Amino acid sequence: MTPHDDSLAWLTWQTGSTQQQLRWHSEAGNPPPKRVQEADDQIAADTAYKLACEGCGLLWRGDFQNARQLLQALGRRIDKARERALAKAKDKPAAGVAAGAGAAAQAFHQHRQMQAQRARILGMLLIPVEPGFVVPLRRAPDVQAACCEAYGPELADTAFAVSLRELQGLIGAHEWRKKGVEIGALGARIHPWYGVFSPVRGEYVDLVAQAALPSTELAFDIGVGSGVLSAVLAQRGVRKIVATDMDPRALACARQNLQQLGLHQQVQLQEADLFPEGRAPLVVCNPPWLPARPSSPIEHAVYDPDSRMLLGFLNGLAQHLTPQGEGWLIMSDFAEHLGLRAPGMLAEAIAKAGLVVAGRHDIKPRHGKAVDRDDPLHAARSKETTTLWRLRVQA
């Protein structure tokens, strides 16, 4: 690629009288900072914070561990500024904000705005990466494996810059991939890849592990992700599972997990938008639970804009179920408690799709945020229930 091919893919800055350029990479699809200056161990945290807030990227040339400490210092300043803003907002009467769902929705949107602002500021601290995924800084860690797993071979021969925040995410994902997530229903570990939803909330997996199977002949798993639900169904004795996903990375992740578990011969993986061809006596789907717009490709596993996947699954289910077959929809009601989805929307969508509820299984969340009163969304989280809806075609 040359600079004129895509001006958004390059950083430019001045070193003395010389203009410098370096390719930019962002898995979130963020454009590079319009302003860039080099920085090292001598820069004060307050100065770095001011520049980052102004949208100036800091291309780090100092010690890598000092860059990590600077990132933490920037985070503390962001948190203090947020606390001051929240305290100021509490002193003012809330104009036009209804109680209940309206207040919860406002809290959610404010929370996301603060997260986005935090990510933008922290994303201004940039790290150079040389060909071979080598970070040319003192005390830099070996990031070759983490970069290879996340970026693939396409960038291996290229010098580029990436935000330190993203690089830390890659390193953390690499460790999660090595360690894996213990799945009680499997008695084994699932190893999520970077950018693939990790099954850390095991309650939805338990629902699929415990519900009575309508058949063990064939099942469809819509949106396979890490492969955890296909693995549970295969371990429960379902002889053939056709699992789909639109993300090639998710399909590769699922394939590796199923191979490690010795269940790959029961599962056929397909790149598809929702359903494979044909009908099955069991069709399982765990769509993203929040009908909001993702701010990066990685968030597509959490946010479902306009409930596209949810409604696509419901509206297509009748055409892919055998007579007396069941569709298992795994959904949290977190969106209802946040005011992002009307309380009756799901029931109306099920009926409109020509489906009826044959039964439901509920479970309460077990993750730490469900009981964390300091979480800004605690009021909604404390009421959350995850449900496996057993759906059949209306007679």
Secondary structure by P-SEA (a helix, b strand, c coil): cccccccccbbbbbcccbbbbbbbbbccccccccbbbbbcccccaaaaaaaaaabbbbbccccaaaaaaaaaaaaaaaaaaaaaaaaaaaacccccccccaaaaaaaaaaaaaaaaaaaaaaacbbbbbcccccccccccccaaaaaaaacccccccccccccaaaaaaaaaaaaaaabbbbbccccbbbbbcccccccccaaaaaaaacccccccccccccccccaaaaaaaaaacccbbbbbbccaaaaaaaaaaaaaacccccbbbbbccccccccccbbbbbccccccccccccccccccccaaaaaaaaaaccccccccbbbbbbbbcccccccccccaaaaaaaaaaccccccbbbbbbcccccccccccaaaaaaabbbbbccccccc
